[in-house]
Amino acid sequence: MYDKRQVDKIKGRKRKWEEGTLKKVLDRFPERRRDFKTLSDLPVERVYTPVDTADLDHEKDLGMPGEYPYTRGIQPTMYRGRLWTMRQYAGFGTAEESNKRYKYLLEQGQTGLSVAFDLPTQIGYDSDHALAEGEVGKVGVAIDSLADMEVLFGGIPLDKVSTSMTINAPAAILLAMYIAVAEKQGVSPEKLKGTIQNDILKEYAARGTYIFPPQPSMRLITDTFAYCAAHLPNWNTISISGYHIREAGCTAVQEVAFTLADGIAYVEAAIEAGLDVDDFAPRLSFFFNSQMDLLEEVAKFRAARRLWARIMKERFGAQNPRSSKLRFHTQTAGCALTAQQPDNNVVRVTLQALAAVLGGTQSLHTNSRDEALALPSEDSVRIALRTQQVIAHESGVTNTIDPLAGSYYVESLTDKIETEAREYIEKIDVLGGAVKAIEQGFMQREIQESAYQYQRSVESKDRVVVGVNKFQLEAETLPEGLLKVDPAVGEYQKERIALLKADRDAEAVAAALKRLEETAQSDGNLLPPIIAAAKVYATIGEICDVLRGVFGEYETSVIF
């Protein structure tokens, strides 16, 4: 961006400043610490100048908004045209309770639903299974069958609202139930808008709610790609997730690298299954964390967008521009929330949400102040939503596109994150790709080491966490109004399952499950028989048990 004479002149001017003005001040007032780093331990220089962006090629590296490589955003007008979707993640207890929360959030101005499922649902067990005892409805809503889904979305027009479902191993089953609910509302599949997370690789690497081994899990995902390409053209078939990888302790660079490496694996699997890249890639979406280092996060989002565009064009030869656009949802960092002085979390979430907006997110969930202690109360979730609304309508940051573009620091950091993430992806390629890298424990070890180093820095107070290792209060009191899930939810769900099984057509269920088993044993697409089983009220446990019988279950190895 600058000729050599300009660069040399700026270098000389910086040297003169360091030897004169700066030295005089440092002799009297030393800096707070010897070295400064981002949250992810990337070194931060004292000051950035055009020298740090001298190699930046505006056309090649930045471009214009809505144009390749999409560094500055995937839409030509960004938030001047349409604000991001405000999609608060919610779900607890029964479908009735969660339905009330969804309607409350929509009344408060939320613009999209985001469903949290309880742990038994996430790992494909019904609420009456022995392993579900004590977990029903605790961290999300309990969904055992289409009957629960009908209640969950009762009175919510699915042709008007987009829905995101945070579900992975049994994602195809929950999508099938959603399609069936919509059909009962008179809404055809092509009108449905939303996302299933459907990202099993990050479950193996960082989170743990897997069911089946990698190969059949990948088949479920690519079958979903194929089915939705033909029948649900507006549905995002996967949300490739860096969020949980970051929550497990990785750095910003690792979050970008491991997420995009997983994305590469899904694209390769789909192509191997016979799909054309431009038939499914436009409906791929991503899910990122927004952590506390505001400028690092902005740079991370910009770097991820540019790197994915280059991967899709250079590696996979994508021709459709939409195939190269990295569309992503963001959630503020749950791991940054503190049980100590929980009102401080309002400030943390505001900074994290601002970073996501400055980084160009398409969808955003803001965590609630009390989530380090319990599921969010109604008051807390309203404050979290209002945080987004204040940023959108009062802060002014939505008035121009990519407002931090051209910052010497942000551009330098964007380039550094992209470069280091690409180097990680190259290492993963050498190992045989994301699946092999996970099976060999590479990603897990990298994440564990980063988490360990971060924890050490907090314990040594090299990194300050307000209210935790500095500025503590002598006496902490729990905030009032914490949400508590009634333990009776488990018994209620068991009774619902018993009534369901007594009332449904048992022969139709048995026939549908038999057809699913036969399809799983062949190479047919699994979505049609899963949808058929859901429509006759087969439970999620019954469907998963059939697939367990054919595919087996994944057992992780210990990673040191």
Secondary structure, DSSP 8 states (H G I E B T S, - for coil): ---HHHHHHHHHHHHHHIIIIIHHHHHHS--SSS--B-TT--B--S---GGGGTT--IIIII--TTSTT-TT-SSSSGGGT---EE--EE--BSHHHHHHHHHHHHHTT--SEEEEB-HHHHTT--TTSGGGTTTTTSSSB---SHHHHHHHTTT--TTTS-EEEE--TTHHHHHHHHHHHHHHHT--GGG--EEE----HHIIIII----S-HHHHHHHHHHHHHHHHHH-TTEE-EEEE-HHHHHTT--HHHHHHHHHHHHHHHHHHHHHTT--HHHHGGGEEEEEEE-S-HHHHHHHHHHHHHHHHHIIIIIT---SGGGG---EEEEE-GGG--SSSTTHHHHHHHHHHHHHHHTT-SEEE---TTTTTSS--HHHHHHHHHHHHHHHHHSSTTSSSSTTTT-HHHHHHHHHHHHHHHHHHHHHHHHTSHHHHHHTTHHHHHHHHHHHHHHHHHHTTSS--BTTTBS--SS----TT-----TTHHHHHHHHHHHHHHHS-HHHHHHHHHHHHHHHHTTS-SHHHHHHHHHTT--HHHHHHHHHHHH---------
